[in-house]
Amino acid sequence: MTRLLQAIRSFFSILFSGRLPADVTAALGLAKAAPKPSPRPPEPSVRPVDGALQLLAILQRDARLVDFIMEDVSGYADEQVGAAVRGLHEQCRQALARYLRLSPVIDGVEGTYTKVESSDPARVKFIGNLPAKGTPAGGTLRHKGWRAEKIDLPPVDRRQDLSVIAPAEIEVE
C-alpha cells in the first residue's frame, strides 16, 4: 500500500512541480541523504593566548617592560641603561611574584654535575657533545629552568581587547 501511495504522490508531484518529492527519492534510494551538519564546538571563553597577553600587559603596567624593550638603547651610556634596568628588574620581579609562583625545573647548583631524572624535552634540554644514540644520564647543570607552579591571574573581561597591551595616553591641556 505504501508503494501505491508513493507512486500516486510521485505522479502528481512530477506533473505539477517537475520533480519527485524528497522523501520518496530518499525512500527509494535515488538521492543521497543530506549530511547532517556537524555541530560547531562552542567558542572557548578564555583562550590560551589571553593569559600570555594579560601577563605582558601586567608587566607593562607595573614595570613598563614593553616600553623598555621597544626603546632603542644604543644611544645611551652603559651606566644609564644599567640604572634603568635595576628598577625595571625589581618591578618585573614583584609583578611576577604577585601573579605566579615559579620554581626551578631542576633544584640543583648550576655548574655542578647533575643526574637527570626525566628526558622529557619540555623539561630538560641537553646541550653540548651528545651521544649519537640514547639519552645521557646527566651532565653539568647550566640553567635550572623554570616552571609555573601556580598561576593566579585576575579574571579576563571578555569585552576588553586583550591585544591592546597598553592603551595610548593623551594628555589634555
C-alpha positions in Angstrom: 0.0 0.0 0.0 2.9 2.4 0.8 4.4 2.0 -2.7 1.0 2.7 -4.3 0.7 6.0 -2.3 4.3 6.9 -3.2 3.5 6.2 -6.9 0.4 8.4 -6.8 2.3 11.2 -5.0 5.2 10.9 -7.4 2.9 11.1 -10.5 1.2 14.3 -9.3 4.4 15.8 -8.0 6.1 15.3 -11.4 3.0 16.6 -13.2 2.8 19.8 -11.2 6.3 20.6 -10.0 8.5 18.6 -12.3 10.3 16.6 -9.6 9.9 13.8 -7.2 9.1 14.5 -3.5 12.3 14.5 -1.4 11.0 11.8 1.0 10.2 9.5 -1.9 13.6 9.8 -3.6 15.3 9.1 -0.2 13.0 6.1 0.5 13.7 4.6 -3.0 17.5 5.3 -2.6 17.5 7.6 -5.7 19.2 10.6 -3.9 21.8 10.8 -1.2 20.5 11.9 2.1 21.7 15.3 3.0 24.6 15.1 5.5 23.8 16.4 8.9 25.9 19.5 9.7 28.3 18.7 12.5 27.8 20.9 15.5 30.5 23.6 15.9 32.3 23.4 19.2 31.5 26.4 21.4 34.0 29.2 21.3 36.2 28.9 24.4 35.6 31.6 26.9 39.3 32.0 27.6 41.9 31.2 25.0 45.5 30.3 25.9 46.8 33.4 24.3 44.7 35.5 26.6 46.9 34.7 29.6 50.1 35.5 27.7 48.7 38.9 26.6 47.4 39.5 30.1 50.7 38.8 31.7 52.5 41.0 29.2 50.0 43.8 29.9 50.7 43.4 33.7 54.5 43.7 33.1 53.9 46.8 31.0 51.5 48.3 33.6 53.7 47.6 36.6 57.2 47.9 35.2 56.9 49.4 31.7 58.7 46.4 30.3 57.4 46.7 26.8 58.4 50.4 26.7 61.9 49.4 27.7 62.2 46.5 25.3 60.9 48.6 22.3 63.2 51.5 23.2 66.4 51.9 21.1 69.0 52.0 23.9 72.1 52.0 21.6 72.4 55.8 22.1 72.6 55.6 25.9 75.7 55.0 28.0 76.0 51.6 29.8 75.6 53.4 33.1 72.2 54.8 32.1 71.0 51.5 30.8 72.2 49.7 33.9 70.4 52.3 36.2 67.2 51.8 34.2 67.4 48.0 34.3 67.9 47.9 38.1 64.5 49.5 38.7 62.9 47.5 35.9 64.2 44.3 37.3 62.7 44.8 40.7 59.3 45.9 39.3 59.1 42.9 37.0 60.1 40.6 39.8 57.4 41.9 42.0 54.8 41.7 39.3 55.7 38.1 38.5 55.7 37.2 42.2 52.2 38.7 42.6 50.6 36.5 39.9 52.9 33.5 39.5 54.7 31.0 41.8 57.8 29.9 39.9 60.1 27.1 40.9 63.2 25.6 39.2 62.7 22.6 37.0 65.9 21.1 38.5 66.7 22.2 42.0 70.5 22.0 41.9 73.6 24.1 41.9 74.5 25.5 38.5 77.9 24.5 37.3 77.9 21.1 39.1 77.3 17.5 37.8 73.6 16.6 37.9 71.8 13.3 37.2 68.8 13.6 35.0 65.5 12.1 36.2 63.5 12.9 33.1 64.5 13.1 29.5 61.3 15.0 28.6 62.4 17.7 26.1 59.9 20.1 27.6 61.7 19.8 31.0 65.3 19.2 30.1 67.3 20.4 27.1 70.6 18.6 26.5 73.4 20.7 25.0 77.0 20.1 24.1 78.5 16.8 22.9 75.5 14.5 22.9 75.9 10.7 22.2 74.7 9.5 18.8 72.2 7.2 20.4 70.4 7.2 23.8 69.9 9.9 26.4 72.8 11.0 28.7 72.5 10.1 32.3 73.5 13.6 33.4 75.8 16.5 32.8 76.8 19.9 34.1 73.8 21.9 35.1 74.0 25.2 33.1 70.5 26.5 33.8 67.9 25.3 36.3 65.0 26.1 34.1 61.7 27.5 35.4 58.2 26.1 35.7 55.0 27.8 36.9 53.6 26.0 40.0 50.7 28.4 40.3 49.1 31.0 38.1 46.8 33.4 39.7 45.9 36.0 37.0 42.8 38.2 37.5 39.7 37.2 35.6 39.5 38.3 32.0 36.8 40.8 31.0 35.5 39.4 27.7 34.7 43.0 26.5 38.3 44.0 26.8 40.5 43.8 23.7 43.5 41.8 25.1 45.6 42.6 22.0 46.0 46.1 23.4 48.9 45.6 25.8 48.8 49.3 27.0 46.4 52.0 25.8 47.8 55.1 24.2 48.0 58.0 26.7 46.9 61.5 25.6 47.4 64.5 27.9 44.8 67.2 27.5 45.9 70.7 28.4 
